[in-house]
């Protein structure tokens, strides 16, 4: 069974640009979560989607947004990139009420 | 406030020695508890989980953890560490109740494990 996949593996952008990160959940999972892992800040919750709707978001500005598609895949968009957005972005999927399984992450570097 | 504390930032153990990584949580609802492991530059792999029932849970790679409600702890243990166990370990707490769930996990800051030959 394929795990959670994320693309791209690495992404390099400059300040002010927009970044789009993608995630495909484990087959059958309806929930997708996004986390940011920045140096020194640990793992911070960004967004949770389930059945195509945003269910919860963490303490991040509105320039962090996303969506979930009918096939349950998801994308995370980060607008007006800032240097401090450089981080590993992790996607996880689950069936609501069960444990979360993580993908390998997308390393975003903002120059 | 909901939080997870991993008091040890970095631990070094000799190969073959026993290991215990500490985790304390503060959570208002019934906690569901997890341990994840992360190798450098990689995603997180679930080691084990506690939802209910037996407070001693077994996981993959020979790890186990014990839930102690009175101490708000969920410490991870392994009787004999292998060099391949060197990684960063994260304790997490969440609520998986339908309807009332916030969905997200709250993670500790992690404990980096180094293994001496």
Contacts between the chains, C-beta under 8 A, distances in Angstrom:
chain1	res1	chain2	res2	distance
A	4	B	43	7.6
A	31	B	103	6.8
A	33	B	103	6.6
A	33	B	104	6.3
A	33	B	105	7.8
A	35	B	104	7.9
A	42	B	107	6.1
A	42	B	108	7.6
A	42	B	109	4.8
A	42	B	110	6.7
A	43	B	90	6.7
A	43	B	107	4.1
A	43	B	110	8.0
A	45	B	104	3.8
A	45	B	105	7.1
A	45	B	106	7.6
A	48	B	102	7.7
A	48	B	103	3.9
A	48	B	104	5.8
A	50	B	103	7.3
A	55	B	103	5.4
A	56	B	102	5.2
A	56	B	103	5.1
A	56	B	104	6.3
A	58	B	104	6.8
A	88	B	41	7.7
A	90	B	43	5.8
A	90	B	44	6.8
A	92	B	44	7.8
A	96	B	96	7.9
A	96	B	98	6.6
A	96	B	101	7.2
A	96	B	103	7.9
A	97	B	96	4.7
A	97	B	97	7.5
A	97	B	98	5.6
A	97	B	101	7.2
A	98	B	96	6.7
A	99	B	34	6.4
A	99	B	46	5.9
A	99	B	49	5.2
A	100	B	46	7.8
A	100	B	94	7.9
A	100	B	105	6.3
A	101	B	46	6.6
A	102	B	36	7.4
A	102	B	43	4.2
A	102	B	44	4.2
A	102	B	45	7.4
A	102	B	46	7.9
A	103	B	43	5.3
A	104	B	42	5.9
A	104	B	43	4.4
A	105	B	41	7.8
A	105	B	42	7.2
A	105	B	43	5.1
A	107	B	41	7.4
